[in-house]
Amino acid sequence: MDIEIIAPSHGVLWRSHIPEIVEQYKKWSANETEDIAVIVYDTMWNSTEKIAYAVQSAFEAKGIATKIRNLKTNHISDIMTDVVTAKYICVGSPTLNNNMLPTVAAFLTYLKGLAPKNRKGLAFGSYGWGGQSVGQVEDVLKNCGFDLFEQIKIEYIPDDSVLSDITNKLKGEITT
Ligand SMILES: Cc1cc2nc3c(=O)[nH]c(=O)nc-3n(C[C@H](O)[C@H](O)[C@H](O)COP(=O)(O)O)c2cc1C
């Protein structure tokens, strides 16, 4: 077909770049993934952020490119453009009042709606006592149909030895 305009019911119309857009849609709808890990997190006091960087080190040590995204400084729509093609989706949240952080819940709601296929997920986070957030994040990733790495749940602040244990253990779980 000689397409002049792409007009999806929910948004922006494309009057140019038609071949490129059709190519992108083909790729997205086929659920083709690339060897990329997206690491998405939010944090109150930076412990979950430390875990996020330890997770990043594990993927990089295995030669897998990473994109690390703090939900305070990245919009979920932008993160989703990384997620659509990433094979590994890692999501971190500390526990706040028996729950994951609202920003992480918003991201996961969006992710669940898009339901990308053929992914491997990882839930991680720091906690103080009950520590419910990591299990809650993991439940959503499981409901998305993702295969899962073993969850990473750390009490309060991870020190250097805990962080290097996280990296080494995860490295052993990543098979390329
Ligand atoms: C307002 C507030 C509420 C919290 N509620 C819980 C909770 O319900 N259960 C829990 O295990 N930890 C709770 N914590 C402890 C944090 O999860 C803990 O300090 C964690 O290390 C924070 O991780 P972060 O540095 O990534 O923010 C709470 C902390 C704050 C500040």
The ligand as an SDF file (V2000), in Angstrom:
LIG
                    3D

 31 33  0  0  0  0  0  0  0  0999 V2000
    8.4830    6.6400   55.3500 C   0  0  0  0  0  0  0  0  0  0  0  0
    9.1290    5.2910   55.3610 C   0  0  0  0  0  0  0  0  0  0  0  0
    8.3520    4.1650   55.4830 C   0  0  0  0  0  0  0  0  0  0  0  0
    8.9350    2.8960   55.4930 C   0  0  0  0  0  0  0  0  0  0  0  0
    8.1350    1.7870   55.5660 N   0  0  0  0  0  0  0  0  0  0  0  0
    8.7080    0.5590   55.5630 C   0  0  0  0  0  0  0  0  0  0  0  0
    7.8960   -0.6060   55.6290 C   0  0  0  0  0  0  0  0  0  0  0  0
    6.6780   -0.5470   55.7140 O   0  0  0  0  0  0  0  0  0  0  0  0
    8.5090   -1.8060   55.6150 N   0  0  0  0  0  0  0  0  0  0  0  0
    9.8620   -1.9290   55.5150 C   0  0  0  0  0  0  0  0  0  0  0  0
   10.3600   -3.0520   55.4440 O   0  0  0  0  0  0  0  0  0  0  0  0
   10.6540   -0.8420   55.4600 N   0  0  0  0  0  0  0  0  0  0  0  0
   10.1090    0.3950   55.4720 C   0  0  0  0  0  0  0  0  0  0  0  0
   10.9110    1.5000   55.4090 N   0  0  0  0  0  0  0  0  0  0  0  0
   12.3860    1.3360   55.4290 C   0  0  0  0  0  0  0  0  0  0  0  0
   13.0140    1.4460   54.0530 C   0  0  0  0  0  0  0  0  0  0  0  0
   12.4810    0.4790   53.1780 O   0  0  0  0  0  0  0  0  0  0  0  0
   14.5170    1.2770   54.2070 C   0  0  0  0  0  0  0  0  0  0  0  0
   15.0150    2.4220   54.8760 O   0  0  0  0  0  0  0  0  0  0  0  0
   15.2490    1.0780   52.9130 C   0  0  0  0  0  0  0  0  0  0  0  0
   16.6070    0.8200   53.1790 O   0  0  0  0  0  0  0  0  0  0  0  0
   15.1270    2.2930   52.0270 C   0  0  0  0  0  0  0  0  0  0  0  0
   15.7120    1.9980   50.7740 O   0  0  0  0  0  0  0  0  0  0  0  0
   16.1820    3.1810   49.8050 P   0  0  0  0  0  0  0  0  0  0  0  0
   17.4520    3.7600   50.4010 O   0  0  0  0  0  0  0  0  0  0  0  0
   16.3820    2.5660   48.4940 O   0  0  0  0  0  0  0  0  0  0  0  0
   15.0910    4.2090   49.8090 O   0  0  0  0  0  0  0  0  0  0  0  0
   10.3390    2.7680   55.4070 C   0  0  0  0  0  0  0  0  0  0  0  0
   11.1220    3.9250   55.2680 C   0  0  0  0  0  0  0  0  0  0  0  0
   10.5380    5.1750   55.2450 C   0  0  0  0  0  0  0  0  0  0  0  0
   11.4070    6.3880   55.0670 C   0  0  0  0  0  0  0  0  0  0  0  0
  1  2  1  0
  2  3  1  0
  2 30  2  0
  3  4  2  0
  4  5  1  0
  4 28  1  0
  5  6  2  0
  6  7  1  0
  6 13  1  0
  7  8  2  0
  7  9  1  0
  9 10  1  0
 10 11  2  0
 10 12  1  0
 12 13  2  0
 13 14  1  0
 14 15  1  0
 14 28  1  0
 15 16  1  0
 16 17  1  0
 16 18  1  0
 18 19  1  0
 18 20  1  0
 20 21  1  0
 20 22  1  0
 22 23  1  0
 23 24  1  0
 24 25  2  0
 24 26  1  0
 24 27  1  0
 28 29  2  0
 29 30  1  0
 30 31  1  0
M  END
$$$$
